[in-house]
Each structure stands twice: as C-alpha cells, then as structure tokens.
Amino acid sequence: MIQAEIGIDLGTANTLVYSKNKGIALNEPSVVAIDMDTKKIVAVGTEAKEMIGKTPEKIMAVRPLKDGVIADFDITSEMLVQIMKKAMKNGGFALRKPNVIVCTPSGSTSAERRAIHEAVRSAGAKKVHIIEEPVAAAIGAGLPVDEPVANVVLDIGGGTSEVAIISYGGVVACHSLRIGGDRFDEHIIQYVRKAYNILIGERTAERIKIEIGHALVEHDKLEMDVRGRDLVTGLPSTITLNSYEIRDCLKESLLQILETVRKTLEDCPAELSGDIVDRGLVLTGGGCLLNGMEEWLNKEIFVPVHLAPNPLEAVAFGTGQALKYIHSLQPLAK
C-alpha cells in the first residue's frame, strides 16, 4: 500500500486539503458548531458556517483560528480530525495514517507553529512537515521558486496578509500583517452600525464585500440593498449601500497592506530588483479578489501586478505540490 500524503492549508476563513491523486480533496470553511451543554461538536465546515448568527443559545458557531493562528487548540484539533476524515474518504485512502504538510504564516512564532504541528498530529497524521505560507502560495501560483530569480507574492487570506520575495527555494524578504478578509468584514459591520444605526451579521458583511467592495480606484457606482436590525427601534430594516461607501471604509486596511508591500520591496537585494521590474508581483488568497485590487496595486507600486490562476486555492495547491519535496523538508519535530 502506498503511504498517503496530503497537504493542508489551515486558513482562518477556509481549510483546504490537497491529495496527490485527487487534487483539492476538500474545501470547507474553518467553522465549528458546538453544543455548549455537552461540549460536543454538532457540525464542521459548510454546515457550521450556515449556522453563524442563526443558532439557539446552547449551540455556538465559532472560528477556532484567528489571524492565521490557533485561538482554541482543542476545537481546532477536533475540526482537523473531522476534516481529515472527510478528506481521506474523498481521497480514497482511509486505511493509512497520512504524512501531512501544513502551512503556517511566516510571521507566526515557534509556539504558534508547534500548536499547529501538535493539532495536526493529534488529528491522526503520521509525520507533519511545516511550510511557510508565502512559499506555498508561490509554488501554487506556478512560480519557479527553486530558481535564483525574484518571485514576489502578496497573499491576502482571511486573517493575515503576507508579502514575500522568494528566490532559490527560500524567503529573501518577508513582511506579515494581521489584516485580511475578516478585517474587511469587521470594517463594513462597524461602518453600517455607525452610519445607519443598523446591525448586520458577518455573513451579510462578507456578501457586501464580495458584491460591491472595491479597492481605491475610480469605478462605476454599484448599489446593494442590505437588511439588518435597527438599533433604535429594534425592528428589521432595509438600507441601500453603494460601492463608494464600502471603498472608503476599507481604505485604512488597504493602505496598511500597500505599506507592507512597499516595505518588503525596499528590503529586496539590489541584484533581485531587476527581476521584480520584469516579473512583477503575483496576487493570491481570497482577499485579492476584491474588485479593482489588481488595478490599484499596479498604479501604486509601478511594477506589473498579476492575479494567480486560482487565487483561492493557490496555497493549498502549493502545499500539495511541496509534497514532491517532503523528504528534503525538515519537520518541526520528529
């Protein structure tokens, strides 16, 4: 029997699992629904996400990862057990304990990495290898990371944004920022509350971001009707939001991401700077799908900006591709 090998992108918003024979075997939201009386898990993934903001008091839908790292170790371990079971079943190799390669944010501490390592081990992995998220994103975007040329990646995930310059198989310069898609959602919730006295939920904020959210560029105004609870009367209410409002409320976070990109490019060795002018910057992660993101960054940093072929799955795909090099990667703990 062939030893099963899988790659896991353990993300704040979504957890993706890659297997060699199946490709992306699983893509589920990183959400767990728990019965607070019995402390048992009621649902994991898509089913649990559907419950956010809609459950009775005794059932709570939680995200066990925050800002790219584990916030609740026990719940993360349980979630991983369920996810790995599903993935192994989908991948058709449920009988063997797999070797797992999992990615972590480059800005994570050794304690945070150890927590991820232990969570994956306790979920049933035989061996666990750690890879840095920007390296996985670059591999997944099809960049030649093992060649001595500059590969620049901006990965905007749910909890973190990371910019890295990768050359000859390693990270030359990297900056990580704990701002991502979740922070965009928070800004939208706060803005609607402050401007309209209307309370909306996380899922509504996410829908607003996807449909009318915009980077800092001129565009045709888009409008959207949004339902929420009026904080004055306590009754349901409908308001109309436009894309200029949403663009302005996301401005602060977008400018911080831009500053992080500039800092990383400033740290680039002179010999690699020429490559960046020619090859540009590659965008990965769900946050890069914000309308106008590519155009805005292109205008601000004066180097070509390209969207990866499949930005949402780039990190997971890169984690899976790194399985080829699994024997040359050093595990965090043997």
C-alpha positions in Angstrom: 0.0 0.0 0.0 1.2 3.5 -0.9 1.8 5.9 2.0 -0.9 8.6 1.9 0.5 12.1 1.7 -1.7 15.2 2.0 -1.2 19.0 2.1 -3.4 21.2 4.4 -3.9 24.9 4.0 -5.2 25.6 7.6 -6.7 29.0 7.0 -8.6 31.5 9.2 -11.5 31.5 6.8 -11.3 28.2 4.9 -9.4 24.9 5.4 -8.3 23.2 2.1 -6.9 19.7 1.8 -4.8 18.6 -1.2 -4.1 14.9 -2.1 -1.8 13.7 -4.9 -4.3 11.5 -6.6 -7.4 13.8 -6.1 -6.1 17.4 -6.2 -8.2 19.6 -3.9 -10.0 16.8 -1.9 -11.8 19.2 0.4 -12.5 22.9 0.7 -14.6 23.8 3.8 -15.0 27.0 6.0 -12.9 26.9 9.2 -16.0 27.0 11.4 -17.2 24.6 14.1 -20.6 24.5 15.8 -20.5 23.3 19.4 -23.2 22.3 21.9 -22.3 24.4 24.9 -24.0 22.0 27.4 -22.3 18.8 26.3 -19.2 20.5 24.7 -19.7 18.1 21.7 -19.2 19.2 18.1 -22.5 19.5 16.2 -21.2 20.4 12.8 -18.0 21.3 11.0 -17.3 23.3 7.8 -20.0 24.5 5.4 -22.8 23.1 7.6 -21.4 25.0 10.7 -21.0 28.3 8.6 -24.6 28.2 7.7 -25.4 28.3 11.4 -23.5 31.5 12.2 -25.8 34.0 13.8 -28.8 31.7 13.5 -28.4 29.2 16.4 -30.2 28.9 19.7 -28.2 29.9 22.8 -26.9 26.4 23.6 -25.3 26.0 20.2 -22.4 28.3 19.3 -20.7 28.5 15.8 -17.1 29.5 16.3 -13.9 30.0 14.3 -11.1 28.3 16.2 -8.4 30.1 14.1 -7.8 33.9 14.4 -5.3 36.0 12.4 -3.8 32.9 10.8 -3.0 31.1 14.1 -4.8 28.7 16.5 -7.0 30.6 19.0 -8.6 27.5 20.5 -6.4 24.4 20.4 -9.0 21.7 21.4 -11.6 22.9 18.9 -9.0 23.1 16.1 -7.9 19.6 16.8 -11.5 18.3 16.7 -12.1 20.2 13.5 -8.9 18.8 11.9 -10.0 15.2 12.9 -13.3 15.7 11.1 -11.8 17.4 8.1 -9.0 14.8 7.7 -11.6 12.0 7.9 -13.6 13.6 5.1 -10.5 14.3 3.0 -9.2 10.7 3.5 -12.6 9.3 2.5 -12.7 11.6 -0.6 -9.1 10.8 -1.5 -9.8 7.0 -1.3 -7.1 6.1 1.3 -8.9 5.8 4.6 -6.7 2.9 5.9 -3.3 4.5 6.4 -2.2 7.4 8.6 -1.0 10.1 6.2 2.2 12.2 6.1 0.9 15.8 6.2 2.5 19.0 5.1 0.8 22.1 6.5 1.5 25.8 6.0 1.8 28.5 8.6 2.0 32.3 8.3 5.7 33.4 8.0 5.1 35.8 10.9 4.0 33.1 13.3 6.0 32.3 16.4 7.6 29.0 17.2 4.9 28.4 19.9 2.2 29.0 17.3 3.9 26.6 14.8 4.2 24.0 17.5 0.5 24.3 18.3 -0.4 23.7 14.6 2.0 20.8 14.5 0.5 19.2 17.6 -3.1 19.8 16.4 -2.3 18.0 13.1 -0.5 15.2 14.9 -3.4 14.7 17.3 -5.8 14.6 14.3 -4.1 11.4 13.1 -1.1 12.3 11.0 1.9 10.0 10.9 4.5 12.8 10.1 4.0 16.5 10.0 6.0 19.0 8.0 5.7 22.7 8.2 6.0 25.1 5.2 5.7 28.9 5.1 2.5 30.2 3.6 4.1 32.6 1.0 6.3 29.8 -0.3 3.3 27.5 -0.7 1.4 30.4 -2.4 4.3 31.0 -4.8 4.5 27.2 -5.7 0.7 27.1 -6.2 0.8 30.2 -8.4 3.3 28.3 -10.7 6.3 30.5 -9.9 9.8 29.0 -10.3 10.7 29.2 -6.6 13.7 26.9 -6.9 15.5 29.2 -9.4 17.7 32.2 -8.4 15.2 34.8 -9.6 12.9 37.1 -7.5 9.3 35.8 -7.1 7.2 38.3 -5.3 3.9 37.1 -3.7 1.1 39.0 -1.9 -1.2 36.5 -0.2 -4.3 38.1 1.4 -6.1 35.4 3.4 -8.9 35.6 5.9 -6.7 36.5 8.9 -3.3 37.7 7.5 -1.7 39.4 4.6 1.8 38.4 3.7 4.3 39.8 1.2 7.4 37.7 0.4 10.2 37.8 -2.0 11.3 34.2 -2.7 14.4 33.1 -4.6 16.3 29.8 -4.8 13.8 27.9 -2.6 13.8 30.3 0.3 12.3 33.6 1.6 14.7 36.5 0.9 12.4 39.2 2.5 9.0 38.9 4.1 6.5 41.1 6.0 3.3 39.8 7.6 0.3 41.8 8.6 -2.6 40.6 10.7 -5.1 42.1 8.4 -7.2 40.1 5.9 -10.7 39.4 4.6 -12.1 39.1 8.1 -10.9 42.6 9.0 -12.6 43.9 5.8 -15.8 42.4 7.1 -15.4 44.0 10.5 -14.9 47.4 9.0 -18.1 47.0 7.0 -20.1 46.0 10.1 -18.7 48.9 12.1 -19.4 51.4 9.2 -23.0 50.3 8.8 -23.6 50.5 12.5 -22.1 54.0 12.8 -23.6 55.5 9.7 -27.0 53.9 9.7 -27.6 52.6 13.2 -28.1 49.2 11.6 -26.6 46.0 12.9 -25.6 43.4 10.3 -24.0 39.9 10.7 -20.7 38.5 9.5 -22.2 36.7 6.5 -24.1 39.8 5.3 -20.8 41.8 5.6 -19.0 39.2 3.6 -21.7 39.4 0.9 -21.4 43.2 0.7 -17.6 42.9 0.4 -17.8 40.4 -2.5 -20.6 42.2 -4.4 -19.8 45.9 -4.0 -16.5 46.0 -2.1 -13.9 48.0 -4.1 -10.2 48.9 -3.9 -9.1 52.5 -4.0 -9.8 53.1 -7.8 -12.4 55.1 -9.7 -15.3 52.9 -10.9 -19.0 52.9 -11.8 -21.0 53.1 -8.7 -22.7 49.8 -7.6 -25.6 49.6 -5.1 -27.0 46.9 -2.9 -30.0 46.5 -0.6 -29.0 45.2 2.8 -31.2 44.0 5.7 -30.3 44.3 9.3 -31.7 45.2 12.8 -32.4 48.9 13.5 -30.6 49.7 16.8 -33.1 52.4 17.7 -36.4 50.6 17.2 -35.1 47.0 17.4 -37.0 46.2 14.3 -35.7 44.7 11.0 -34.8 47.4 8.4 -33.5 47.6 4.9 -30.9 50.2 3.6 -29.2 50.8 0.3 -25.4 50.8 0.3 -23.1 51.9 -2.5 -19.6 50.8 -3.5 -18.0 54.3 -2.8 -19.1 54.0 0.9 -17.6 50.5 1.2 -14.4 51.6 -0.6 -13.9 54.4 1.9 -14.5 52.2 4.9 -11.9 49.6 3.6 -9.3 52.4 2.9 -7.3 52.2 6.1 -6.7 48.4 5.9 -5.9 48.6 2.2 -3.3 51.4 2.8 -1.7 49.2 5.5 -1.4 46.3 3.1 0.1 48.7 0.5 2.7 49.9 3.1 3.6 46.3 3.8 4.2 45.7 0.1 6.4 48.7 -0.1 8.4 47.8 2.9 9.1 44.3 1.5 10.2 45.7 -1.9 12.5 48.1 0.0 14.1 45.1 1.7 14.9 43.4 -1.7 18.6 42.9 -2.5 19.7 45.1 -5.4 20.5 42.1 -7.6 16.9 40.9 -7.5 15.3 44.3 -8.1 15.6 44.0 -11.8 13.7 40.7 -11.8 10.8 42.4 -9.9 10.6 45.1 -12.6 10.3 42.4 -15.2 8.3 39.7 -13.4 6.2 41.9 -11.1 4.0 40.8 -8.2 1.6 37.9 -8.0 -1.6 38.1 -6.0 -3.0 35.0 -4.2 -5.6 34.5 -1.5 -9.3 35.3 -1.4 -8.7 39.0 -0.3 -7.0 39.6 -3.7 -10.4 39.1 -5.4 -11.6 42.4 -4.1 -12.9 44.4 -7.1 -10.1 46.6 -8.6 -7.3 45.2 -6.4 -5.0 44.4 -9.3 -5.6 47.8 -11.0 -5.0 49.7 -7.7 -1.7 48.0 -6.8 -0.4 48.3 -10.4 -1.0 52.1 -10.2 0.6 52.4 -6.7 3.8 50.3 -6.9 4.8 50.8 -10.6 5.6 47.1 -11.2 3.4 44.6 -13.1 0.7 43.0 -10.9 -0.8 39.6 -11.9 -3.6 37.6 -10.3 -2.7 33.9 -9.8 -4.7 31.5 -11.9 -6.7 30.2 -9.0 -6.0 32.6 -6.0 -8.3 30.9 -3.5 -6.7 27.5 -3.9 -3.1 28.6 -4.6 -1.8 28.0 -1.1 -3.4 24.6 -0.8 -2.2 23.6 -4.3 1.3 24.8 -3.5 1.2 22.8 -0.2 0.3 19.7 -2.3 3.0 20.4 -4.8 5.5 20.7 -2.0 4.8 17.0 -1.2 7.3 16.3 -4.0 10.0 17.7 -1.8 8.6 16.3 1.5 11.7 14.2 2.2 14.0 17.2 1.9 11.9 19.4 4.2 12.8 19.4 7.8 9.9 18.5 10.1 9.4 20.8 13.1 9.6 17.8 15.5 10.4 14.2 14.7 
